């Protein structure tokens, strides 16, 4: 099956896309291609290491990278198009691709714009009668063949929005799983240090949404200069503006450190090793991938119950002790102090327990395998062809015949992968 995953250059680097790409590329039933207009050389090289072809858009003068996302190469065969949706700009291009390529369309939604806008000083939606971001994404979900919602919170919101048209059953929950790159990056400290460093990530646009003001007030309320807040923003943010906003909440300048990160694995590994606790006091958030990075690295976390990750942790036996069901800075201050008083050894034990429980509930392999099965039901002809070729090839192996006698035009390694995917450990065709 020919699957194309479309994103802009920034979206391609997102953590969820990276994990989705990696796991789909490992499935021998899928021939995965990345469609990323104006991709970088680093992205091209990384895709090559995953055995993924990365393609650029058609050459059209005067078009931005986002506009070019609607125009994949003419010679690109697409059975299934997966496209990430962010805001008003990304995701809508699938409408044009689907018509031109006559393919099935899977729409991936990450956020609930309707909730985010409650806390924005300036609404992301436009005036003059134009539909809001949420209305646009709901309309796109309605006409897509399948919707992938990142996490239970986003899934619940879009199932509710699509219930009126009966498309709520087309929404599947893809819950991000433990990130292997962060496993074992932290070494256990035998004793507590003189300083206790607390990490929070945010941006100028989503300052209140992410609860950055709550974090700054909580550190102030602790009335202890040994507590430090490390704020991580995005490279294109106005760091000075964010710094001033944090200081207005009363935090001492000596307790505040500002950093930026592009979201790459190496920089996050460094951050997670540097701090003692990660907090997510978000007023609302689709999921909260930075919190999952911390859990993967056995770093203690405190997560708002109103973000997607918080909803997930409620389903895990020890998860609730890492959730804070309050926007009160004093409650957060007390919880931060409580974590510190436990000491490194107890925190490590609890963090490892949380990671193991999370991994037992959610994993990428199972979810991506189920997604591929669903994709085959969307393109029945491909499913029938796959089973037929698998049967022929498996028969060849059973009868000790050469593959070329039946399928002379099929690549030998590809054939072996199909047989492996199509048979269970006993050699029976699935």
C-alpha positions as CSV (number, residue, x, y, z in Angstrom):
1,X,0.0,0.0,0.0
2,X,1.3,3.4,-1.0
3,X,1.0,5.8,2.0
4,X,2.1,9.4,1.8
5,X,2.5,11.4,5.0
6,X,2.2,15.1,4.3
7,X,3.5,18.0,6.5
8,X,5.3,21.2,6.3
9,X,9.0,21.3,7.3
10,X,8.2,22.3,10.9
11,X,5.4,19.8,11.2
12,X,7.6,17.0,9.9
13,X,9.9,17.5,13.0
14,X,7.1,17.3,15.5
15,X,7.5,14.4,18.0
16,X,4.2,12.7,17.1
17,X,4.9,12.7,13.4
18,X,8.4,11.4,14.0
19,X,7.1,8.4,16.0
20,X,4.3,7.8,13.5
21,X,6.8,7.9,10.6
22,X,9.2,5.5,12.3
23,X,6.6,2.9,13.1
24,X,4.8,3.0,9.8
25,X,8.1,2.7,7.9
26,X,8.8,-0.5,9.8
27,X,5.6,-2.1,8.6
28,X,6.4,-4.2,5.5
29,X,2.8,-3.9,4.3
30,X,3.4,-0.1,3.8
31,X,5.5,1.8,1.3
32,X,5.8,5.1,3.1
33,X,6.7,8.4,1.4
34,X,7.1,11.8,3.1
35,X,5.7,14.8,1.2
36,X,7.4,17.8,2.7
37,X,7.6,21.0,0.5
38,X,11.0,22.7,0.8
39,X,12.4,20.0,3.2
40,X,15.8,20.5,4.7
41,X,18.9,18.5,3.9
42,X,18.9,17.2,7.5
43,X,15.3,16.0,7.1
44,X,16.2,14.2,3.8
45,X,19.2,12.4,5.5
46,X,17.1,11.4,8.5
47,X,14.4,10.0,6.2
48,X,17.0,8.0,4.3
49,X,18.1,6.3,7.5
50,X,14.5,5.2,8.0
51,X,14.4,3.9,4.4
52,X,11.7,6.6,3.6
53,X,11.7,8.6,0.4
54,X,11.2,12.3,1.0
55,X,9.7,14.2,-1.9
56,X,9.2,17.9,-2.6
57,X,6.3,19.6,-4.2
58,X,5.8,20.4,-7.9
59,X,7.7,23.4,-9.1
60,X,5.2,26.3,-9.0
61,X,6.6,29.9,-9.0
62,X,5.4,32.3,-6.3
63,X,3.9,29.7,-4.0
64,X,4.9,29.4,-0.3
65,X,5.7,26.1,1.2
66,X,2.3,25.9,2.8
67,X,0.6,26.5,-0.5
68,X,2.8,24.0,-2.2
69,X,1.6,21.3,0.3
70,X,-1.5,20.9,-2.0
71,X,0.6,19.9,-5.0
72,X,2.6,16.7,-4.7
73,X,4.6,15.4,-7.7
74,X,2.6,14.1,-10.6
75,X,4.4,10.8,-10.5
76,X,3.7,10.1,-6.8
77,X,1.3,7.2,-6.4
78,X,-0.9,7.7,-3.3
79,X,-3.4,5.2,-1.9
80,X,-3.7,6.8,1.5
81,X,-2.8,10.4,2.3
82,X,-2.1,11.2,6.0
83,X,-1.9,15.0,6.6
84,X,-1.3,16.9,9.9
85,X,-3.6,19.8,10.7
86,X,-2.6,22.8,12.6
87,X,-4.6,26.0,12.8
88,X,-6.0,27.5,9.6
89,X,-3.1,26.9,7.4
90,X,-2.3,23.2,7.5
91,X,-4.6,20.3,6.6
92,X,-7.0,22.0,4.1
93,X,-4.6,21.1,1.3
94,X,-5.8,17.5,1.5
95,X,-9.0,18.5,-0.4
96,X,-7.0,19.2,-3.5
97,X,-4.7,16.2,-3.2
98,X,-7.6,13.8,-2.8
99,X,-9.3,15.1,-6.0
100,X,-6.1,15.0,-8.1
101,X,-4.8,11.7,-6.8
102,X,-8.1,9.9,-6.2
103,X,-6.8,8.7,-2.8
104,X,-8.2,8.1,0.7
105,X,-7.6,10.9,3.2
106,X,-6.7,10.6,6.9
107,X,-6.8,13.9,8.8
108,X,-4.6,14.2,11.9
109,X,-5.8,16.7,14.5
110,X,-3.7,17.8,17.5
111,X,-5.5,20.6,19.2
112,X,-9.0,21.9,20.1
113,X,-8.8,25.5,18.9
114,X,-12.2,26.3,20.4
115,X,-10.7,25.7,23.9
116,X,-7.4,27.4,23.3
117,X,-9.0,30.6,22.1
118,X,-10.7,31.2,25.5
119,X,-7.3,32.1,26.9
120,X,-5.8,34.1,24.0
121,X,-5.7,37.8,24.1
122,X,-6.4,37.9,20.4
123,X,-8.5,35.2,18.9
124,X,-6.9,33.1,16.2
125,X,-10.2,33.0,14.4
126,X,-10.8,35.8,11.8
127,X,-13.7,38.2,11.7
128,X,-15.9,39.2,8.9
129,X,-18.0,36.1,8.9
130,X,-15.2,33.7,8.1
131,X,-15.3,30.3,9.9
132,X,-13.2,29.9,13.0
133,X,-10.3,27.5,13.2
134,X,-12.4,25.0,15.1
135,X,-15.2,25.2,12.5
136,X,-12.7,24.8,9.7
137,X,-11.0,21.7,11.2
138,X,-14.4,20.2,12.0
139,X,-15.5,20.7,8.4
140,X,-12.3,19.1,7.2
141,X,-12.8,16.1,9.6
142,X,-16.4,15.8,8.3
143,X,-15.2,15.2,4.7
144,X,-12.1,13.2,5.4
145,X,-12.2,9.4,5.2
146,X,-10.7,8.9,8.6
147,X,-9.7,11.2,11.5
148,X,-6.8,10.5,13.8
149,X,-7.0,12.5,17.1
150,X,-3.8,12.8,19.1
151,X,-4.9,11.7,22.6
152,X,-8.3,11.1,24.3
153,X,-9.1,14.7,25.0
154,X,-8.9,15.7,21.3
155,X,-10.7,12.5,20.2
156,X,-13.5,13.2,22.6
157,X,-13.9,16.8,21.4
158,X,-14.0,15.8,17.7
159,X,-16.3,12.9,18.2
160,X,-18.7,15.2,19.9
161,X,-18.4,17.8,17.1
162,X,-19.0,15.2,14.4
163,X,-21.9,13.3,16.1
164,X,-24.5,15.4,14.3
165,X,-23.5,14.0,10.9
166,X,-22.8,10.5,12.0
167,X,-19.0,10.8,11.4
168,X,-18.0,10.4,15.0
169,X,-17.3,6.7,14.4
170,X,-14.6,7.8,11.9
171,X,-12.5,9.3,14.7
172,X,-9.8,7.1,16.3
173,X,-7.7,8.0,19.3
174,X,-3.9,7.7,18.7
175,X,-2.3,8.1,22.2
176,X,1.4,8.9,22.0
177,X,3.5,6.2,23.7
178,X,6.8,6.2,25.5
179,X,9.6,7.7,23.4
180,X,12.5,5.3,23.2
181,X,15.1,8.0,22.6
182,X,14.6,9.3,26.1
183,X,14.9,5.9,27.9
184,X,17.9,5.8,30.3
185,X,19.1,9.4,29.6
186,X,18.9,10.4,33.3
187,X,21.4,9.0,35.9
188,X,20.0,8.7,39.4
189,X,21.4,11.2,41.9
190,X,22.3,9.6,45.2
191,X,21.6,12.8,47.1
192,X,19.6,16.0,46.6
193,X,21.4,19.1,45.4
194,X,21.2,22.6,47.0
195,X,19.0,23.8,44.1
196,X,15.7,22.3,42.9
197,X,15.1,23.0,39.2
198,X,11.6,23.0,37.7
199,X,11.1,22.9,34.0
200,X,8.2,24.3,32.0
201,X,7.7,24.7,28.3
202,X,5.6,27.4,26.7
203,X,5.3,30.2,24.2
204,X,4.2,33.9,24.0
205,X,1.0,33.0,22.2
206,X,0.0,30.3,24.6
207,X,1.4,31.9,27.8
208,X,-1.8,31.6,29.8
209,X,-3.0,28.4,28.0
210,X,0.2,26.6,29.2
211,X,-0.2,28.0,32.7
212,X,3.2,29.9,32.6
213,X,1.8,32.5,35.0
214,X,0.8,29.7,37.4
215,X,4.3,28.3,37.4
216,X,5.9,31.7,38.1
217,X,3.5,32.4,40.9
218,X,4.1,29.0,42.4
219,X,7.9,29.5,42.6
220,X,7.3,32.9,44.2
221,X,4.9,31.4,46.8
222,X,7.5,28.9,47.9
223,X,9.5,31.8,49.3
224,X,12.7,29.8,48.9
225,X,15.5,31.0,46.6
226,X,16.7,27.4,46.1
227,X,13.8,26.7,43.8
228,X,14.6,27.7,40.2
229,X,12.3,27.9,37.2
230,X,13.7,26.9,33.8
231,X,11.4,28.2,31.0
232,X,11.9,26.6,27.5
233,X,10.4,28.5,24.6
234,X,10.4,28.2,20.8
235,X,13.2,29.7,18.7
236,X,10.8,32.2,16.9
237,X,9.4,33.5,20.2
238,X,10.1,36.8,21.7
239,X,12.1,35.7,24.8
240,X,12.3,39.2,26.2
241,X,8.5,39.5,26.2
242,X,8.0,36.2,27.9
243,X,10.7,37.0,30.5
244,X,8.9,40.3,31.3
245,X,5.6,38.5,31.6
246,X,7.0,35.9,34.0
247,X,8.7,38.6,36.2
248,X,5.4,40.4,36.4
249,X,4.0,37.4,38.2
250,X,6.5,38.0,41.0
251,X,9.2,35.5,40.4
252,X,12.7,36.7,41.3
253,X,15.0,37.2,38.4
254,X,17.7,35.1,40.1
255,X,15.3,32.1,40.1
256,X,14.4,32.4,36.4
257,X,16.4,30.9,33.4
258,X,15.3,31.3,29.8
259,X,16.1,28.8,27.1
260,X,14.9,28.0,23.6
261,X,14.5,24.6,21.9
262,X,13.5,23.6,18.4
263,X,12.1,20.3,19.9
264,X,15.0,18.1,18.7
265,X,15.8,15.0,20.8
266,X,19.3,16.0,21.7
267,X,18.3,19.4,23.3
268,X,15.5,17.8,25.2
269,X,17.8,15.1,26.5
270,X,20.0,17.8,27.9
271,X,17.1,19.6,29.5
272,X,15.6,16.5,31.1
273,X,19.0,15.7,32.7
274,X,19.4,19.2,34.0
275,X,16.2,19.6,36.0
276,X,14.5,17.8,38.9
277,X,10.9,18.1,37.9
278,X,8.8,19.0,34.9
279,X,5.4,20.7,35.4
280,X,2.5,21.2,33.0
281,X,0.0,23.6,34.7
282,X,-1.9,24.0,31.5
283,X,-5.4,25.4,31.6
284,X,-6.1,23.3,28.6
285,X,-4.0,21.3,26.1
286,X,-4.6,18.7,23.4
287,X,-2.0,16.3,24.8
288,X,1.2,17.7,26.3
289,X,4.1,15.9,24.6
290,X,6.8,17.5,26.8
291,X,5.3,15.7,29.8
292,X,5.6,12.4,28.0
293,X,9.2,13.0,27.2
294,X,9.8,13.5,31.0
295,X,7.9,10.3,31.8
296,X,10.0,8.4,29.2
297,X,13.2,9.7,30.9
298,X,12.1,8.8,34.4
299,X,11.9,12.5,35.4
300,X,9.2,13.4,38.0
301,X,6.2,15.2,36.5
302,X,3.2,17.2,37.7
303,X,0.5,17.5,35.1
304,X,-2.8,19.4,34.9
305,X,-5.8,17.2,34.9
306,X,-7.3,19.3,32.0
307,X,-4.7,18.3,29.4
308,X,-4.8,15.2,27.3
309,X,-1.8,13.6,29.1
310,X,-3.6,14.2,32.4
311,X,-6.6,12.3,31.1
312,X,-4.3,9.4,30.1
313,X,-2.6,9.3,33.5
314,X,-6.0,9.0,35.2
315,X,-6.3,5.6,33.5
316,X,-3.0,4.4,35.0
317,X,-2.8,2.9,38.5
318,X,-0.2,5.4,39.9
319,X,-1.0,8.2,37.5
320,X,-3.3,10.2,39.7
321,X,-0.5,11.1,42.2
322,X,1.2,13.0,39.3
323,X,-2.0,15.0,38.5
324,X,-2.9,18.4,39.9
325,X,-6.6,19.3,39.6
326,X,-6.2,23.0,40.2
327,X,-5.2,26.3,38.7
328,X,-4.3,27.7,42.1
329,X,-0.6,28.6,42.2
330,X,-0.5,27.8,46.0
331,X,-1.7,24.2,45.2
332,X,1.1,23.9,42.6
333,X,3.7,25.3,45.0
334,X,2.7,22.7,47.7
335,X,2.9,19.9,45.1
336,X,6.3,21.0,43.9
337,X,7.6,21.1,47.5
338,X,6.1,17.7,48.2
339,X,8.1,16.2,45.3
340,X,11.3,17.7,46.5
341,X,10.8,16.4,50.0
342,X,10.5,12.8,48.7
343,X,14.1,12.9,47.7
344,X,15.8,11.6,44.5
345,X,15.6,7.9,45.4
346,X,11.8,7.8,46.1
347,X,11.1,10.0,43.1
348,X,13.1,7.7,40.8
349,X,11.2,4.7,42.0
350,X,7.8,6.4,41.4
351,X,8.9,7.7,38.0
352,X,10.1,4.3,36.8
353,X,6.8,2.8,38.0
354,X,4.8,5.4,36.1
355,X,6.8,4.8,32.9
356,X,6.4,1.0,33.1
357,X,2.6,1.4,33.7
358,X,2.3,3.8,30.8
359,X,4.3,1.5,28.5
360,X,2.0,-1.4,29.4
361,X,-1.1,0.6,28.5
362,X,0.1,2.3,25.3
363,X,2.7,1.4,22.6
364,X,3.3,2.6,19.1
365,X,3.6,-0.8,17.5
366,X,0.1,-1.9,18.5
367,X,-1.6,1.3,17.6
368,X,0.2,1.7,14.2
369,X,-0.4,-1.9,13.4
370,X,-4.2,-1.3,14.0
371,X,-4.0,1.8,11.9
372,X,-2.5,-0.1,9.0
373,X,-5.3,-2.7,9.3
374,X,-7.8,0.1,9.1
375,X,-6.1,1.6,6.1
376,X,-6.4,-1.8,4.2
377,X,-10.2,-1.7,4.9
378,X,-10.3,1.7,3.3
379,X,-8.6,0.4,0.1
380,X,-10.1,-3.2,-0.3
381,X,-8.3,-3.8,-3.6
382,X,-5.0,-3.4,-1.9
383,X,-6.0,-5.8,0.9
384,X,-7.0,-8.5,-1.7
385,X,-3.8,-8.1,-3.7
386,X,-1.7,-8.3,-0.6
387,X,-3.3,-11.6,0.5
388,X,-3.0,-13.1,-3.0
389,X,0.7,-12.3,-3.3
390,X,1.2,-13.5,0.2
391,X,-0.5,-16.8,-0.6
392,X,1.6,-17.3,-3.7
393,X,4.9,-16.5,-2.0
394,X,4.1,-18.5,1.0
395,X,3.3,-21.5,-1.2
396,X,6.6,-21.0,-2.9
397,X,8.4,-21.3,0.4
398,X,6.4,-24.3,1.5
399,X,6.9,-26.2,-1.8
400,X,10.6,-25.1,-1.8
401,X,10.2,-23.4,-5.1
402,X,12.0,-20.2,-6.2
403,X,10.1,-17.0,-5.9
404,X,10.9,-16.0,-9.5
405,X,8.9,-19.0,-10.9
406,X,5.7,-17.3,-9.8
407,X,6.5,-13.7,-9.3
408,X,9.5,-12.8,-11.5
409,X,8.9,-9.1,-11.3
410,X,8.8,-8.7,-7.5
411,X,11.8,-7.7,-5.5
412,X,13.1,-10.7,-3.4
413,X,13.6,-8.7,-0.2
414,X,10.1,-7.2,-0.6
415,X,8.6,-10.7,-1.0
416,X,10.3,-11.9,2.1
417,X,8.9,-9.0,4.1
418,X,5.4,-9.7,2.8
419,X,5.6,-13.4,3.8
420,X,6.9,-12.4,7.2
421,X,4.0,-9.9,7.7
422,X,1.4,-12.3,6.3
423,X,2.2,-15.3,8.4
424,X,2.1,-16.0,12.1
425,X,5.0,-17.7,13.9
426,X,3.7,-21.1,12.9
427,X,3.7,-20.2,9.2
428,X,-0.1,-20.0,8.8
429,X,-1.4,-17.3,6.5
430,X,-3.3,-14.7,8.5
